[in-house]
Amino acid sequence: MKTLSKFLFTLSLIALTGCYSMRHSKGGGQTSTTNVRSTNPADIALPNGYRIDLVTSGLTFPTAMAFDENGVAYVIEAGYSYGEVWGEPKLLRIKDGKAETIATGSRNGPWTGVTYFKGNFYVAEGGESEGGKILQISPAGEIKVLLDQLPSVGDHHTNGPVIINNYIYFGQGTATNSAIVGEDNADFGWLKRKPEFHDIPCRDVVLTGKNYESDNIATDNVGDKANTGAFQPFNTPTQPGQLIKGALPCSGSIMRIPIEGGPIELVAWGFRNPFGLAVYDRKLYATENGYDSRGSRPVWGAGDVLWEVKPNVWYGWPDFSAGKPIADDKEFKTPGNKVVEPLLQSYPNTPPQPLAIFGVHSSANGLDFSPNDKFGFRGQAFVAEFGDMAPPVGKVLSPVGYKVVRVNVSNGIIEDFATNKGKRNGPASWLKTQGLERPVSVRFDPSGENLYIVDFGIVRMNEKGPEPMMKTGVIWKISKQQQ
């Protein structure tokens, strides 16, 4: 009977894989929407007792918010978006629904995060052009570079920041999807600009010597192949037992520097893209964007993750997903590909288990915690889900993300908090409504009474990649209605 059950289970897996392979991707960005966005708070569903209002609109690629000591709101515009759209990042003051420019940065975006501390703003500059930076910006708009030359010219960027005990903590994403530079990185645009760029481990690692063959995009010779190993530039193979020295700054990590600038220190590593950072009850939390099913080493079915970040811990990248090994596990095997093979011979530690796992390709990004009972759900995390970037990241059969969720960190239960109304999930442009598009971060105001949503705007997707729409970003505000 057990043999028959296993046989039937295997047949069902084959059938499901076949059905999945034959169906077309139906991501939320796969739409023919126009470049113009209209908004209507009534199109957004909330729990009973809450209301949502539009704060401002017409922003270009907004990514994060902060508040000064007087409760005045500020927002940053990224200045860069996937799809190779470049502009000038900006710090804007929001007052009476109008945006006033306080500071303008260089074309080295995206600006991904901002916080305010003792009279200054601190910004994570993603650094797609010349490497990531941590900036200090005065209320008068004067910009001071506290840290530069971070390894951010690849797939992922410098993120955060948050401030703990006069240290600036920030996330640093990886150069690649899963530690192998390949053709997908040329599709992102950076491999031709920075052909020697690759991931850097934070501590010494020893490789299995697994290499991956791909078309050699560095030449015009038809049929020419490249052979690339882990933590190496494109077309550079590795050997079994090869030692790769760790260095700082490094990829896939959370690091810190003193508030006035100074030596960089490692906090934790082994992340793929630690995007959102938040502090609550003296604990540091981070969202991590999980693997995509793309490139030379695709990983299938890896959800995004919420972590409690503890010092000197390795969190599993590039051989684990959400605390689970991806090597030789059919759960992570992309249909039509071989099972994923390990890249490291041994591991610094057994990766911890996550607090919560979000939907595959949901892009769980910015987060904040409800600080008190004025808004409700004290101590629970609110997370902005940017939404899938299918099909380049991997196929989805229906839109994933495009909402704000609430996470009970004590048990990992995730519940929708702000979603678009209707029988289907997706961005407003896909649903043909006027609600949420791509929430990228959330922030409670100093009173804790209002939750602000930074909505990046419309990003269409096709086989070639993203098509972001300028001036479609908005800010929403959710408040609890008086009883």
KOLRO-93207 format. One line per 5 residues: number of its first residue (from 1); their letters; for each residue x, y, z of C-alpha. Coordinates in steps of 0.1 Angstrom, whole numbers, plus 5000, padded with zeros to 4 digits. Example, Ala and Ser with C-alpha at 12.3 -4.5 7.8 and 13.67 -1.06 7.14 Angstrom:
! residues 2
1) as) 5123/4955/5078  5137/4989/5071
This chain:
! residues 483
1) mktls) 5000/5000/5000  5029/5024/5008  5045/5017/4975  5012/5024/4957  5008/5057/4976
6) kflft) 5043/5068/4967  5037/5059/4931  5004/5079/4930  5021/5109/4947  5049/5109/4922
11) lslia) 5023/5108/4893  5005/5137/4909  5037/5158/4911  5045/5150/4874  5010/5161/4864
16) ltgcy) 5011/5193/4884  5046/5201/4870  5033/5195/4835  5002/5217/4841  5024/5245/4856
21) smrhs) 5049/5244/4827  5021/5247/4801  5003/5276/4817  5012/5312/4810  5024/5335/4837
26) kgggq) 4997/5359/4850  5015/5384/4873  5000/5416/4885  5023/5437/4863  5014/5419/4831
31) tsttn) 4988/5445/4821  4984/5470/4793  4974/5499/4816  4980/5535/4806  5006/5557/4821
36) vrstn) 4980/5578/4840  4969/5568/4875  4938/5578/4893  4930/5571/4930  4900/5563/4951
41) padia) 4903/5552/4988  4869/5536/4985  4885/5508/4964  4907/5497/4993  4894/5471/5018
46) lpngy) 4903/5475/5055  4893/5458/5088  4862/5473/5104  4868/5505/5122  4896/5518/5100
51) ridlv) 4896/5544/5072  4921/5553/5045  4928/5587/5029  4950/5599/5001  4978/5621/5014
56) tsglt) 4996/5631/4981  5000/5618/4946  5021/5624/4914  5054/5611/4930  5080/5594/4910
61) fptam) 5093/5561/4925  5087/5570/4963  5102/5544/4986  5101/5554/5022  5089/5580/5048
66) afden) 5102/5596/5080  5088/5622/5105  5107/5650/5122  5103/5659/5159  5073/5681/5150
71) gvayv) 5055/5652/5132  5061/5667/5098  5062/5640/5071  5090/5635/5046  5093/5610/5017
76) ieagy) 5122/5600/4995  5119/5594/4957  5143/5567/4946  5158/5583/4915  5161/5549/4899
81) sygev) 5139/5519/4892  5144/5485/4878  5139/5488/4841  5170/5510/4839  5151/5542/4845
86) wgepk) 5174/5569/4860  5166/5602/4876  5176/5623/4906  5167/5610/4940  5150/5635/4963
91) llrik) 5140/5641/4999  5106/5658/4999  5086/5675/5027  5049/5667/5026  5026/5694/5039
96) dgkae) 4989/5700/5031  4992/5674/5004  5020/5692/4986  5056/5680/4981  5085/5704/4986
101) tiatg) 5120/5694/4976  5145/5696/5006  5175/5678/4990  5184/5663/4956  5210/5636/4952
106) srngp) 5232/5624/4924  5222/5598/4898  5233/5569/4920  5199/5557/4932  5178/5542/4943
111) wtgvt) 5174/5559/4976  5157/5530/4994  5152/5540/5030  5152/5570/5053  5151/5577/5091
116) yfkgn) 5152/5608/5112  5173/5611/5143  5183/5642/5164  5179/5668/5138  5191/5650/5107
121) fyvae) 5179/5625/5081  5198/5593/5073  5193/5578/5039  5204/5545/5023  5216/5553/4988
126) ggese) 5212/5521/4967  5242/5528/4945  5233/5512/4912  5258/5534/4894  5288/5538/4916
131) ggkil) 5281/5518/4947  5260/5522/4978  5263/5550/5004  5249/5560/5037  5240/5597/5037
136) qispa) 5233/5623/5064  5210/5651/5052  5204/5683/5072  5169/5699/5073  5185/5726/5050
141) geikv) 5193/5699/5025  5230/5696/5029  5242/5661/5021  5271/5645/5038  5284/5610/5028
146) lldql) 5291/5589/5059  5299/5557/5041  5305/5548/5004  5318/5521/4980  5292/5495/4992
151) psvgd) 5287/5465/4969  5254/5477/4954  5258/5478/4916  5241/5444/4910  5206/5430/4914
156) hhtng) 5201/5444/4949  5210/5475/4968  5219/5492/5001  5187/5493/5022  5174/5505/5056
161) pviin) 5185/5523/5077  5175/5523/5114  5194/5537/5143  5201/5518/5175  5223/5532/5203
166) nyiyf) 5239/5558/5180  5248/5533/5153  5233/5533/5119  5222/5498/5109  5216/5490/5072
171) gqgta) 5210/5461/5049  5231/5452/5019  5216/5430/4992  5235/5405/4971  5248/5410/4936
176) tnsai) 5230/5380/4922  5200/5357/4927  5219/5328/4942  5256/5336/4941  5262/5328/4904
181) vgedn) 5267/5357/4879  5249/5348/4847  5228/5360/4818  5200/5372/4841  5224/5398/4854
186) adfgw) 5229/5411/4819  5191/5414/4816  5192/5436/4848  5216/5458/4830  5246/5458/4853
191) lkrkp) 5267/5430/4840  5278/5449/4809  5285/5480/4830  5304/5462/4858  5317/5429/4842
196) efhdi) 5340/5421/4872  5313/5426/4899  5302/5396/4920  5291/5386/4955  5314/5390/4984
201) pcrdv) 5311/5367/5015  5314/5384/5049  5335/5356/5064  5357/5329/5048  5338/5302/5029
206) vltgk) 5349/5270/5013  5333/5261/4980  5320/5227/4966  5334/5238/4932  5301/5236/4914
211) nyesd) 5302/5257/4882  5274/5267/4859  5275/5269/4821  5257/5297/4803  5259/5316/4770
216) niatd) 5288/5340/4770  5272/5374/4768  5307/5390/4769  5313/5380/4732  5294/5381/4700
221) nvgdk) 5305/5346/4690  5274/5324/4685  5277/5292/4707  5304/5306/4729  5299/5294/4765
226) antga) 5309/5308/4799  5316/5287/4830  5310/5305/4863  5314/5295/4900  5301/5310/4932
231) fqpfn) 5314/5343/4945  5333/5349/4913  5331/5373/4883  5313/5361/4852  5330/5333/4833
236) tptqp) 5353/5324/4863  5351/5288/4874  5359/5275/4909  5375/5243/4923  5363/5219/4950
241) gqlik) 5377/5231/4984  5385/5266/4971  5387/5291/4999  5370/5325/4993  5382/5351/5018
246) galpc) 5356/5371/5036  5357/5409/5035  5338/5440/5046  5317/5455/5032  5300/5423/5020
251) sgsim) 5270/5411/5002  5237/5398/5017  5243/5413/5051  5233/5437/5078  5261/5460/5088
256) ripie) 5265/5491/5110  5285/5523/5114  5287/5549/5141  5261/5578/5137  5289/5602/5129
261) ggpie) 5306/5578/5104  5335/5555/5111  5346/5519/5107  5321/5494/5093  5310/5464/5114
266) lvawg) 5292/5432/5106  5260/5425/5124  5247/5394/5106  5250/5378/5071  5236/5351/5048
271) frnpf) 5207/5371/5036  5197/5375/4999  5182/5409/5001  5175/5423/5036  5152/5452/5024
276) glavy) 5132/5464/5054  5146/5470/5088  5127/5479/5120  5133/5480/5157  5107/5471/5183
281) drkly) 5111/5463/5220  5149/5465/5216  5149/5439/5189  5160/5442/5153  5138/5428/5126
286) ateng) 5143/5424/5088  5124/5413/5058  5143/5393/5032  5133/5389/4995  5136/5352/4987
291) ydsrg) 5152/5336/4956  5138/5339/4921  5134/5312/4896  5159/5327/4872  5195/5326/4861
296) srpvw) 5221/5299/4861  5210/5286/4895  5172/5291/4897  5154/5284/4930  5117/5277/4928
301) gagdv) 5090/5283/4954  5111/5303/4979  5090/5326/5000  5100/5360/5014  5109/5360/5051
306) lwevk) 5106/5380/5083  5136/5375/5106  5145/5386/5141  5182/5396/5135  5207/5384/5160
311) pnvwy) 5244/5394/5161  5270/5372/5144  5245/5348/5129  5246/5334/5093  5210/5332/5079
316) gwpdf) 5216/5307/5051  5221/5323/5017  5231/5309/4992  5222/5273/5003  5191/5278/5025
321) sagkp) 5157/5293/5022  5138/5303/5053  5160/5280/5074  5156/5251/5051  5183/5236/5028
326) iaddk) 5176/5241/4991  5201/5215/4979  5188/5183/4965  5152/5192/4976  5125/5189/4949
331) efktp) 5105/5216/4967  5130/5241/4953  5135/5225/4919  5124/5247/4890  5102/5227/4866
336) gnkvv) 5123/5216/4837  5156/5221/4856  5178/5199/4878  5176/5200/4915  5196/5228/4932
341) epllq) 5231/5218/4942  5250/5232/4972  5277/5258/4968  5293/5257/5002  5312/5227/5017
346) sypnt) 5303/5236/5053  5282/5262/5070  5291/5288/5097  5261/5277/5118  5227/5261/5114
351) ppqpl) 5204/5289/5101  5176/5299/5125  5140/5296/5117  5121/5327/5105  5093/5344/5123
356) aifgv) 5070/5343/5093  5071/5333/5056  5053/5354/5030  5040/5344/4996  5065/5334/4969
361) hssan) 5074/5365/4948  5052/5387/4971  5083/5411/4976  5078/5417/5013  5096/5450/5017
366) gldfs) 5093/5478/5042  5079/5472/5077  5070/5489/5109  5055/5479/5143  5023/5493/5159
371) pndkf) 5038/5510/5189  5006/5514/5211  4969/5507/5214  4958/5540/5197  4960/5523/5163
376) gfrgq) 4956/5488/5176  4975/5455/5172  5003/5467/5195  5036/5449/5188  5025/5434/5155
381) afvae) 5044/5440/5123  5029/5457/5093  5046/5448/5061  5043/5463/5026  5041/5437/4998
386) fgdma) 5053/5453/4966  5040/5425/4945  5054/5400/4920  5077/5410/4892  5067/5381/4870
391) ppvgk) 5075/5367/4845  5113/5375/4847  5116/5364/4884  5096/5332/4877  5061/5324/4866
396) vlspv) 5030/5330/4888  4995/5318/4880  4978/5349/4896  4991/5381/4911  5009/5378/4945
401) gykvv) 5013/5407/4969  5002/5443/4962  4989/5448/4997  4998/5455/5033  4997/5426/5057
406) rvnvs) 4998/5423/5095  5022/5397/5112  5018/5384/5147  5055/5378/5154  5047/5356/5183
411) ngiie) 5032/5329/5162  5040/5338/5125  5004/5342/5115  5000/5367/5085  4967/5384/5078
416) dfatn) 4957/5409/5052  4953/5444/5065  4949/5467/5034  4940/5451/5001  4922/5461/4969
421) kgkrn) 4885/5453/4970  4871/5426/4946  4871/5389/4941  4907/5388/4928  4940/5400/4943
426) gpasw) 4962/5423/4923  4973/5459/4918  4947/5485/4909  4960/5488/4873  4955/5451/4868
431) lktqg) 4921/5451/4884  4910/5483/4866  4903/5500/4899  4918/5530/4917  4932/5515/4949
436) lerpv) 4967/5502/4959  4993/5497/4933  5027/5486/4947  5031/5493/4985  5068/5494/4991
441) svrfd) 5070/5506/5027  5049/5516/5057  5056/5539/5086  5037/5549/5118  5037/5586/5127
446) psgen) 5052/5596/5160  5018/5594/5178  5013/5559/5167  4978/5568/5156  4983/5567/5118
451) lyivd) 4999/5542/5095  5013/5557/5062  5017/5536/5031  5043/5545/5005  5029/5533/4972
456) fgivr) 5057/5531/4945  5033/5534/4916  5026/5515/4884  5052/5490/4872  5043/5470/4842
461) mnekg) 5061/5438/4834  5069/5419/4802  5094/5392/4791  5121/5419/4788  5116/5432/4823
466) pepmm) 5100/5461/4842  5084/5493/4827  5079/5517/4856  5056/5546/4852  5068/5580/4865
471) ktgvi) 5046/5603/4885  5023/5574/4896  5035/5571/4932  5012/5580/4961  5011/5582/4999
476) wkisk) 4981/5568/5018  4972/5572/5054  4952/5547/5075  4937/5557/5108  4914/5542/5134
481) qqq) 4879/5557/5134  4866/5571/5167  4841/5549/5184
